[in-house]
């Protein structure tokens, strides 16, 4: 079997190992300084124009104005190519440090941002409502070895009562810095616009780091600023276990970024370029400080896009998507199966073959060394994504 193509059983509740044994196997690979960077593509990214079919005539038939020209694509398999804006990520792909989780998504979707994002934050099953985030349950107790359990950059959650996305529950030490540019100007949480969970409230007034001499060239935008801040925290030994970064348009309107209902050609390429340039610079920085093997980056969103172009030269909400996992210990290559092309209703799409909670289980058990037993309504097999 081609090692760059690892098809996974999707939406499977049980793994090959019993839950306790699977957790024990993953726990041996974890380390206390492992850093997870979760990158939220706000609004729902169009995987069909990010990881593009090379030869399928239905792609160009369904997208008469949006199809990316074949001669612009960067082939990564016999059937698909990267959008040209992703070229900065080629070194990670060629080094087998970039995995593509094809056909990943939730068990069910309503195609409404609020409810489907709620399910992503909480790891809920259809018809299930949870009040705490999946990371809150997955990390368990707050870690006294880290000043903060998690740091979020950018807009995180629209809820007012507990606005902390996957960190909901007020049990972890979490700070949300709204503008990462303010952090780079001051390197002090107290001097930024921020929110803090009760366990982090006192710490937020004193947490700061010195200026860093990191040499990587980050893009001059909010996403680049957030990644630079993350690298500086790691270099200073002050990085939390999780950093969450939201990628959005500079003006804050997700319709000008990933939520591409109209005029997609004008917005989608630039936001993909921002994503790729930022992640490439972050990889360079973390390699430079010797932390890339202890860093894992994973993208996610609430849902994908429909295969079919709409009447406003955009794409409506869909279902399954494709997401990236990067890191020095990642087993790079293709996982799952690319979302199928189908001439479906304009708000629709094929179901996932990889449940998002299988990825979350992998992070909990193989990256943090915790048990995912009981975190979700049923057991999910972790993905074979990481080298020892």
ABEGO torsion letter per residue (X at the ends): XBAABBBBBBGBABBABBAAAAAAAAAAABBAABBBBBBBBBGEBBAAAABBBAABAAAAAABAAABBBAAABBBABAABBBBAAAAAAAAAAAAGABBBBBGBEBABBAGBAAAAAAAAAAGBBBGBBBABBAAAAAAEBBBAABABABBBBEBABABAABBAEAABGGABBBBBBABAAAAAAAGBAAABBBBBBAAAAAAAAABBBBBBABABBBBBBAAAAAAAAAAAAAAAGABBABBBBBBBBAAGBAAABABBABGAAAAAAAAAAAAAAAAAAAAAAAAAAGAAAABBBBBBBABBBBABBBAAGBBBBBBBBBBBBBEAABBBEBBEBBBBBBBBBABBEBBBABBAAAAAAAAAAAAAGBBABGABABBBBBBBABBX
